[in-house]
């Protein structure tokens, strides 16, 4: 049993550490996923706490994983770990069987697995977690108490510190479609040779209180005992005729779409994404104003893509001395996908993303010779 417990500890511990590290790369991503759950469950009052919950949950995954490997305080961590796995199993079951949420985001945006695979993974983990809980008294610590406590403290500092860095700057690895090097012009188009979704017309008939689906080939058009109820299109085969990037639309506040004009601008163009002017960080505005000045001297257009009313956008621009930037309106959901920073800066070169920066790291020079947050 000793070796079986060790094998289970390694599997559970490594999986929790790995899962936590993947999500720690982008804690904002998990908080947005939490907002989806809160919205579906009508728990809007919880949405202001989603980021704090995200950071705490990610840190606990890493800390609990290390604790399992070290055999540290297993009477406490075995209980907490089992509760967390049970909660995860409930979430993945809800995603799989309710159909109200597209995906659970259990491994963040970097690793995509199906909802069914995620659910059964959590079921297996739940079984292993129960075994660890039952035999928790047999698990002996690898190190003495002082060394174990020191390692756990270091783990906690690392778990929270990694997330702090990602929030203040940008994720260490960009797993979203708007990564450096992406071609927004190309990625907004349907790929050549893509196959569209294949649908089949389904007709629903009822007889003796029983409803049955028929296709256009076998529906009972000659049998009057069947009564037509409804008709629908059923997806038979999922195609791939969908662009990588959707809903990327830039417009002015008069409703004129400017997307193609901006993306096809010769040379460079800067986009400052401001998802929420009220919550936007104003750190390093001096550097940003200097960059706008330099861009203007080199005839490089500088746009502010704001996801707010015109009045709020104008107020943000004037309060921060960004009058020389061109104000545009942009969807808030797309904004938080394009840049995990509010505000965040993107450099384009004829539609190709050449650089991305958070409010902490605005460049001073115009162009790619300045330090860019890229993979």
Number of C-alpha atoms within 10 A of each C-alpha: 8 9 8 9 17 16 13 18 24 17 16 24 22 17 16 24 21 16 19 26 21 19 27 32 25 29 30 25 21 25 20 19 19 21 20 19 20 16 14 12 10 10 12 13 10 13 18 11 12 20 18 13 17 23 22 14 18 26 27 22 24 25 25 27 26 23 25 26 20 21 22 24 18 23 15 12 20 25 16 16 25 20 15 18 21 18 14 20 21 15 16 25 20 17 20 20 12 10 11 13 16 12 17 25 21 21 18 22 16 15 12 13 13 12 22 15 12 22 23 14 13 22 19 13 22 22 14 19 24 18 16 26 20 12 15 19 12 13 20 13 16 12 13 10 12 9 11 18 15 11 18 18 13 12 19 18 13 15 23 17 14 19 25 17 15 20 19 14 19 25 26 16 15 19 15 15 16 20 20 20 16 17 20 22 15 14 18 15 14 16 14 7 8 12 14 13 13 12 13 13 15 19 20 17 20 15 12 8 7 8 14 15 16 15 14 11 9 9 17 16 12 7 8 9 12 18 15 17 12 11 14 12 11 13 13 11 12 11 12 14 15 16 14 16 20 13 11 14 13 22 17 16 15 9 10 11 15 14 15 14 12 20 19 17 15 13 13 25 26 25 20 27 30 28 26 20 21 12 10 16 17 16 14 12 16 13 17 22 18 16 19 24 18 15 20 15 10 11 12 19 19 22 22 22 26 28 22 19 13 16 9 14 22 16 14 20 19 11 10 13 14 20 14 15 20 15 21 25 27 23 17 17 13 17 23 21 15 20 25 25 27 20 26 28 25 23 23 27 20 20 25 22 21 22 24 29 23 27 23 19 20 24 23 16 15 19 20 14 10 12 15 19 22 17 12
